[in-house]
C-alpha cells in the first residue's frame, strides 16, 4: 500500500535507451537529465504503461551558485510508485527550461513561481507572469545573490 | 428583441467577506455568466522560503505555523518530518501519539471552518458558521491546554513534541470525544439533505478524476472525484499505519461531494483520536537532540495529509545551522489550478460557491 520509490538504475537505463544522451547521472534517489530533453522525457514518463507517472507532486528550484537545479517530484497514482527527476541549468543570465504544462496541468502556478522567485523562465508557458510579486518588481528574490535594499542587515551569523 | 450588452471586467477581492483571506480575481462577465477569470495572488506573500534560509531549524517551525493558520499542527508536522528524515531519527512513541492527536484535532478544526465558510458563501449568512465555530472553540481550548496558544502553536519539535499534555487535558479530551459526534450528526442532519444546499451544489463545479490527477489536486478535493488517495495511508508517517480509519470518497466531484467528504473526514478523525487515547503509552515525548541542529548534508521531502491536501517540505541541508533551501509544496495554491476551468461558463453565484468549496487558505497560497 505504501508508495515506493522506483529503482533509479533501471529507470536511468530505460530513459537512456529511449532518449540516448539525455541522462547525465543518476544517484540512488534521483536521475539527472539534460534540460533540453525535459519535455519529451516527461511525455515518455507519463505515457509509458509500466511507469505512468501521472501526478506531479512539486517543482522546486534551487540556487547552487554555479548552477541552478530544478527538481520534479513525480508519483504514479495507478502503479503506486514515485521518482525524483532533476535537471541542472548552467549559466545565471536568462536561464530557461521547457515548460511541462502540456504534460501536467498542475505545473501552471509552480512554474510561474519558479520564474518569479528564482528567475528560471519556463519556455512555452501560456501565461508567464509574476505570481507573488507585483509587476515591475526588479530581481528574483530567492537567488543567493539577491541584494535587497528594503530589509534590515542580517543579524544572525550563520555559525559554523 | 436583442439586448445591447458588452462584457464587463470587475475585481473580486482582495477584501471581500468570502475570499478566505486576501484573494483577488479579475473576472469578466457577460451578464451574469463568467467568460474569463484570472486569479491574482501575492497579497499575503511574506517570503517564508527566503526567511527560512536565515533561521535555525527549530526557529523555522515558527514560520511554518503561519502557513495554514486554520490548522497549524499539520504544518509543523510536515516540516518536522522532513527534518527527522534529514537526521534519520524517529521520535518516541508517546510523542508520535500526541502528534497524531494534535493533527487530527487540527483537521476537525479546519474542516469546521471549511464547511462553515462554504455555507456562508452559499448565502446561509453566518448561522451554520457559528454552529461550527462553537465546536471549534472547544478544540482551541484543548490546544491552549497543550501548548498555550490558540492559532500559531509551534507545538511540534524535531524529535517529538514540545511538552507533554497536562493533567486536565485528558478528561477534557474525553468529554469532547463523547459530545462531538452528536454535534457532527446535528450538522449532518441540518445540512446534508437541505433542499437549497442540494439544489445549489449538485452538479456544480464538477471535476473528473483524470483532470484532477493531471492538475495535481490533492486532499478532499481529489477524494471527492472518486480517487481514493490519502497520504496517511500511502506514505504512512507517525503511527497512522497502526490505526484503523476509512477514507471517504465522493462520487461526482461536485461542490456537494467536497462538503460531504469533509463532513465524513471529521467523523474519521474522531475515530482516530479515540483509538489514540486508548493506545497511548507512557514515556518521553521528545528526543534529546541539541538545541542547534546541524543535520548532515543531504535532502529530504517530508509530506503530510493536511486538511487542505498534500503539504510537503523539501529541505536541503548543507551541514550548517540553517536550511540551504526550504521549499514548501502548498496544497491550496495547486488546488487553485483548476479554478479557472471550473468557473468559466457558470454564473457569479456558482463561482463564489465553487471557490469556497475548494477550501483554500491564503496564508498557504502566498507563503
HADDOCK unambig.tbl for C-alpha pairs under 7 A between the chains (distance, minus, plus):
assign (segid A and resid 1 and name CA) (segid B and resid 234 and name CA) 5.92 0.50 0.50
assign (segid A and resid 2 and name CA) (segid B and resid 233 and name CA) 6.99 0.50 0.50
assign (segid A and resid 2 and name CA) (segid B and resid 234 and name CA) 4.54 0.50 0.50
assign (segid A and resid 2 and name CA) (segid B and resid 235 and name CA) 5.31 0.50 0.50
assign (segid A and resid 3 and name CA) (segid B and resid 234 and name CA) 5.51 0.50 0.50
assign (segid A and resid 3 and name CA) (segid B and resid 235 and name CA) 5.89 0.50 0.50
assign (segid A and resid 54 and name CA) (segid B and resid 213 and name CA) 6.85 0.50 0.50
assign (segid A and resid 54 and name CA) (segid B and resid 214 and name CA) 6.41 0.50 0.50
assign (segid A and resid 55 and name CA) (segid B and resid 213 and name CA) 5.76 0.50 0.50
assign (segid A and resid 55 and name CA) (segid B and resid 214 and name CA) 6.10 0.50 0.50
assign (segid A and resid 55 and name CA) (segid B and resid 216 and name CA) 5.84 0.50 0.50
assign (segid A and resid 56 and name CA) (segid B and resid 216 and name CA) 5.77 0.50 0.50
assign (segid A and resid 57 and name CA) (segid B and resid 216 and name CA) 6.47 0.50 0.50
assign (segid A and resid 58 and name CA) (segid B and resid 329 and name CA) 6.21 0.50 0.50
assign (segid A and resid 60 and name CA) (segid B and resid 327 and name CA) 6.56 0.50 0.50
assign (segid A and resid 62 and name CA) (segid B and resid 325 and name CA) 6.82 0.50 0.50
assign (segid A and resid 104 and name CA) (segid B and resid 214 and name CA) 5.15 0.50 0.50
assign (segid A and resid 104 and name CA) (segid B and resid 215 and name CA) 6.19 0.50 0.50
assign (segid A and resid 105 and name CA) (segid B and resid 214 and name CA) 5.73 0.50 0.50
assign (segid A and resid 105 and name CA) (segid B and resid 215 and name CA) 4.67 0.50 0.50
assign (segid A and resid 106 and name CA) (segid B and resid 214 and name CA) 6.29 0.50 0.50
assign (segid A and resid 106 and name CA) (segid B and resid 215 and name CA) 3.82 0.50 0.50
assign (segid A and resid 106 and name CA) (segid B and resid 216 and name CA) 4.84 0.50 0.50
assign (segid A and resid 106 and name CA) (segid B and resid 334 and name CA) 6.51 0.50 0.50
assign (segid A and resid 106 and name CA) (segid B and resid 337 and name CA) 6.33 0.50 0.50
assign (segid A and resid 108 and name CA) (segid B and resid 337 and name CA) 6.94 0.50 0.50
assign (segid A and resid 109 and name CA) (segid B and resid 334 and name CA) 6.95 0.50 0.50
assign (segid A and resid 109 and name CA) (segid B and resid 337 and name CA) 6.96 0.50 0.50
assign (segid A and resid 131 and name CA) (segid B and resid 41 and name CA) 6.00 0.50 0.50
assign (segid A and resid 131 and name CA) (segid B and resid 42 and name CA) 6.57 0.50 0.50
assign (segid A and resid 132 and name CA) (segid B and resid 41 and name CA) 5.58 0.50 0.50
assign (segid A and resid 132 and name CA) (segid B and resid 42 and name CA) 3.87 0.50 0.50
assign (segid A and resid 132 and name CA) (segid B and resid 45 and name CA) 6.36 0.50 0.50
assign (segid A and resid 132 and name CA) (segid B and resid 366 and name CA) 6.72 0.50 0.50
assign (segid A and resid 133 and name CA) (segid B and resid 42 and name CA) 6.07 0.50 0.50
assign (segid A and resid 142 and name CA) (segid B and resid 50 and name CA) 5.99 0.50 0.50
assign (segid A and resid 158 and name CA) (segid B and resid 321 and name CA) 6.77 0.50 0.50
assign (segid A and resid 159 and name CA) (segid B and resid 321 and name CA) 6.76 0.50 0.50
assign (segid A and resid 160 and name CA) (segid B and resid 320 and name CA) 6.33 0.50 0.50
